[in-house]
Amino acid sequence: MNPVEIKEFGQLLDGQMVYSYLLKNKNGMSVEFISYGAVMRSCVLPGKEALDVVLGFDYLEDYLTSMNMENPPYFGSMVGRFAGRIHQGIFFLNNKVYQLRKNHGVHHLHGGTDSFSRALWTAELQSSEQEITFTHTCPAGTEGFPGELTSTLTYSLTDENELKMCFKAESTEDTIINVTQHHYWNLGGHASSVNNQEIRLNSTHYLEKNTDNIPTGNFEQWSAMPMKEELTTELRVDLDHTFIISDQSKIQASLTHPSNGWKMLVKSNQPAAHMFIGCGLPENLRGKEGVSYHSKSGVCFEMQNFPDAPNHEHFPSSVLRKDKIYENNTIFHFVNQDHV
């Protein structure tokens, strides 16, 4: 087994170096991360022809530029402190009102401007050659959030082709938190389309939303049979919905390629899966290997809490007390049906 491969990936404007880290398992599967945004830059599945199944960029400059777009793609990055939208950037906690930065019209989105996705994370190699931990400390008051938040993010690659993500956070004050990963998956390879790839969810309902993509608080039923039906054609059009997980003890979502045998199974301790097909990507966005990405290049399985949870009492709580630990544990398991 080769050790983790570490390379320089570029410099930030302030001169700090960004590094890339490549994990490999005995089957030939590999996953590459960079310390900027704790981005997963590639995920290569083994076979006669290596298949890179996530969207990304070849150069650091492209990641930096993309985050300044009107609708940043957040390719492969960690999203926080709070994933999704918070209505008008306002929430109440301990009888106090907090105003967050409004970075998406009149709303707060994905942790604001000074977010996890734009941070330089510190990497530490673990005793296992297939594991890496990133750490980041977010000062109290950043984007308006209370409490200094210390986060650790560990990615592990197993010899069963499982990519495990363990995110933990502690705060010096009571705060709110909702963290997810923003990987765009495509089991046909990042240069193809996800149009014909099958999506299934362990869910019967999704969150109704208004024209600003803010949850109304109501639930809409889309299926009576979790994991038994494919996601409907109607929902796949401009897909940007939060699905309520029916059973956290079982596989919660899957993506299947119609012909190459690859399937991705998703399991998490989170109450929702926010599904997003890159309908907001600009056409011909130049990605890795000179590929022109488009609105159907990838699909995100964002395992998380409900968006705008602090403003809906019947949503799962997003409050992190100062004496508690927040955890998001998510597993992406890749199996090839032709070889099972």
WOBEL-V506479 format. One record per pair of residues at least 6 apart in sequence whose ideal C-beta (glycine too) atoms are under 8 Angstrom apart, sorted by the first residue. I is the first residue (numbers start at 1). J is the second residue. If there is no record, write none. Layout:
# WOBEL-V506479
i->(I	I)
j->(J	J)
This chain:
# WOBEL-V506479
i->(1	1	1	1	2	2	3	4	4	4	4	4	4	5	5	5	6	6	6	6	7	7	7	8	8	8	8	9	9	9	9	9	9	9	10	10	10	10	10	11	11	11	12	12	12	12	12	16	18	18	18	18	18	19	19	19	20	20	20	20	20	21	21	21	21	21	21	21	22	22	22	23	23	23	23	23	23	23	23	23	23	24	24	24	25	25	25	25	25	26	27	27	27	28	28	28	29	29	29	29	29	29	29	30	30	30	30	31	31	31	31	31	31	31	32	32	32	32	33	33	33	33	33	33	33	34	34	34	35	35	35	35	35	36	36	36	36	36	36	36	37	37	37	37	37	37	37	37	37	37	37	38	38	38	38	38	38	38	38	39	39	39	39	39	39	40	40	40	40	40	40	41	41	41	41	41	42	42	42	42	43	43	43	43	43	44	44	44	44	45	45	45	45	45	45	46	47	51	51	51	51	51	52	52	52	53	53	53	53	53	53	53	53	54	54	54	54	54	54	54	55	55	55	55	55	55	55	55	55	55	55	55	56	56	56	56	56	57	57	57	57	57	58	58	58	62	63	66	66	66	66	67	67	67	69	71	72	73	73	73	73	73	74	74	74	75	75	75	76	76	76	76	77	77	77	77	78	78	78	78	78	78	78	78	78	79	79	79	79	79	79	79	79	79	79	80	80	80	80	80	80	80	80	80	81	81	81	81	81	81	81	81	81	81	81	81	81	82	82	82	82	82	82	82	82	82	83	83	83	83	83	83	83	83	83	83	84	84	84	84	84	84	84	84	84	85	85	85	85	85	85	85	85	85	86	86	86	86	86	86	86	86	87	87	87	87	88	88	88	88	89	89	89	89	89	89	89	89	90	90	90	90	90	91	91	91	91	91	91	92	92	93	93	93	93	93	93	94	98	98	98	99	100	100	100	100	100	101	101	101	101	101	101	102	103	103	103	105	106	107	107	108	110	111	111	112	112	112	113	114	114	115	116	116	116	116	117	119	119	121	121	121	121	122	122	122	123	123	123	124	124	124	124	125	125	126	126	126	128	130	130	130	130	131	131	131	131	132	132	133	133	133	133	134	134	134	134	135	135	135	135	136	136	136	137	137	137	137	138	138	138	138	138	139	140	140	140	140	140	145	145	146	146	146	146	147	147	147	147	147	147	147	148	148	148	149	149	149	149	149	150	150	150	151	151	151	151	152	152	152	153	153	153	154	154	154	154	155	155	155	156	156	156	156	157	157	158	160	161	161	161	162	162	162	162	163	163	163	163	164	164	164	165	165	165	165	165	165	166	166	166	167	167	167	167	167	168	168	168	169	169	169	169	169	170	170	170	170	170	171	171	171	172	173	174	174	174	174	175	175	175	176	176	176	176	176	177	177	177	178	178	178	178	178	179	179	179	180	180	180	180	180	180	181	181	181	182	182	183	183	184	184	184	184	184	184	185	185	185	185	185	185	185	186	186	186	186	186	186	186	187	187	187	187	187	187	187	187	187	188	188	188	188	190	190	190	190	190	190	191	191	192	193	193	193	194	194	194	194	194	194	195	196	197	197	197	197	197	198	198	198	198	198	199	199	199	199	199	199	199	199	200	200	200	200	200	200	200	200	201	201	201	201	201	201	201	201	201	202	202	202	202	202	202	202	202	202	203	203	203	203	203	203	203	203	203	204	204	204	204	204	204	204	204	205	205	205	205	205	205	206	206	206	206	206	206	206	206	207	207	207	207	207	207	207	207	207	207	207	207	208	208	208	208	208	208	209	209	209	209	210	213	213	214	214	215	215	215	215	215	215	217	217	217	219	222	222	222	223	223	226	226	227	227	227	231	231	235	236	238	238	239	239	239	239	239	240	240	240	240	240	241	241	242	242	242	242	242	242	243	243	243	243	244	244	244	245	245	245	245	245	245	248	248	248	248	250	251	251	251	252	252	252	252	252	253	253	253	253	253	254	254	254	254	255	255	255	255	255	256	256	256	256	257	260	260	261	261	261	261	262	262	262	262	263	263	263	263	264	264	264	264	265	265	265	265	265	266	266	266	266	266	266	266	267	267	267	268	268	268	268	268	269	269	269	269	270	270	270	270	270	271	271	271	272	272	272	272	273	273	273	273	274	274	274	274	275	275	275	275	276	276	276	277	277	277	277	277	278	278	278	278	278	278	278	278	279	280	281	281	281	281	283	283	283	284	284	284	285	285	285	286	286	287	287	301	303	303	304	305	305	305	306	306	306	306	308	309	309	309	309	310	310	320)
j->(24	26	129	130	24	129	129	21	22	23	125	129	132	20	21	22	19	20	21	22	19	20	22	17	18	19	20	18	19	20	34	35	36	60	17	18	59	60	61	17	18	60	18	36	60	64	120	120	34	35	36	60	120	34	35	123	32	33	34	35	41	32	33	34	35	123	125	132	30	31	32	30	31	32	33	129	130	131	132	155	157	30	130	157	130	157	158	159	161	159	46	159	161	46	47	50	43	44	45	46	157	161	334	42	43	44	157	40	42	43	44	155	157	163	40	41	42	43	39	40	41	123	132	134	155	41	60	63	120	121	122	123	134	60	63	64	118	119	120	121	63	67	74	76	77	78	116	117	118	119	121	77	78	116	119	121	134	136	153	56	63	75	76	77	78	54	56	76	155	181	183	54	56	57	76	288	52	54	56	288	52	53	54	163	183	50	51	52	53	51	53	161	262	334	336	161	336	187	188	189	260	262	189	190	288	185	186	187	188	189	190	262	264	76	183	184	185	186	190	298	73	75	76	184	186	190	278	287	288	293	297	298	75	76	190	287	288	63	66	75	287	288	287	288	289	286	75	72	73	75	285	74	117	118	282	280	117	184	278	280	281	285	110	117	182	182	184	287	181	182	183	184	116	117	181	182	116	117	121	153	167	179	180	181	182	110	111	115	116	117	179	180	181	182	302	110	111	115	116	151	177	178	179	180	111	115	116	138	142	143	145	149	175	176	177	178	179	100	108	110	111	145	176	177	178	318	110	111	178	179	180	274	302	304	305	307	109	110	178	242	274	304	306	307	308	104	107	108	109	212	213	214	307	308	100	107	108	109	307	308	310	311	107	214	308	311	102	106	107	108	99	100	101	102	106	107	108	144	97	98	99	100	311	97	98	100	176	310	311	98	310	146	174	175	176	310	319	174	144	145	146	144	108	112	143	144	145	108	112	113	114	143	144	108	109	112	113	212	212	212	214	143	117	117	143	142	143	144	143	142	143	143	136	138	151	179	182	136	138	134	135	136	153	134	135	136	132	133	134	132	133	134	135	131	132	132	133	154	156	156	157	158	159	154	155	156	157	154	155	152	153	154	155	152	153	154	155	150	151	152	153	150	151	153	148	149	150	151	145	148	149	150	151	148	146	147	148	172	173	175	176	171	173	174	175	171	172	173	174	175	320	322	171	172	173	169	170	171	175	177	169	170	171	167	168	169	179	167	168	169	165	166	167	164	165	166	167	163	164	165	162	163	164	166	163	164	164	333	333	334	335	331	332	333	334	331	332	333	334	329	330	331	181	328	329	330	331	332	327	328	329	179	326	327	328	329	325	326	327	177	179	320	325	326	320	322	324	325	326	177	320	322	322	322	319	320	321	322	319	320	322	309	310	318	319	320	318	320	326	304	305	307	309	318	304	326	328	270	274	302	303	304	328	302	303	330	300	302	300	301	190	278	297	298	299	300	194	255	264	298	299	300	301	192	193	194	197	297	298	299	194	197	255	256	257	260	262	263	264	194	197	257	260	287	288	291	293	297	298	289	291	297	294	296	297	255	277	296	297	298	299	296	258	255	256	257	258	299	230	254	255	256	258	230	231	236	253	254	255	275	299	227	228	229	230	231	253	254	256	223	226	227	231	243	252	253	273	275	226	227	245	246	247	250	251	252	253	222	223	226	243	244	245	246	252	273	221	222	223	224	225	226	244	246	219	220	221	222	243	244	219	220	222	235	241	242	243	244	215	216	218	219	220	241	242	243	244	272	306	307	215	216	217	218	219	220	215	216	241	242	216	240	307	307	308	242	306	307	308	312	315	312	314	315	244	232	235	243	229	232	246	247	250	251	254	239	275	241	277	277	279	275	276	277	279	299	275	276	277	279	280	274	275	272	273	274	275	306	307	272	273	274	275	271	272	306	252	268	270	271	272	273	268	269	270	271	267	265	266	267	266	267	268	273	303	265	266	273	275	301	263	264	265	266	263	264	266	299	301	262	263	264	337	263	336	338	336	337	338	339	334	335	336	337	334	335	336	337	301	332	333	334	331	332	333	334	335	273	301	303	330	331	332	333	330	331	333	303	328	329	330	331	327	328	329	330	303	304	305	328	330	305	306	316	303	304	305	306	301	302	303	304	300	302	304	307	299	300	301	302	299	300	302	295	296	298	299	300	293	294	295	296	297	298	299	300	295	295	293	294	295	297	292	294	295	292	293	294	292	293	294	292	293	293	297	332	328	330	328	315	316	318	312	315	316	318	315	315	316	317	318	318	319	326)
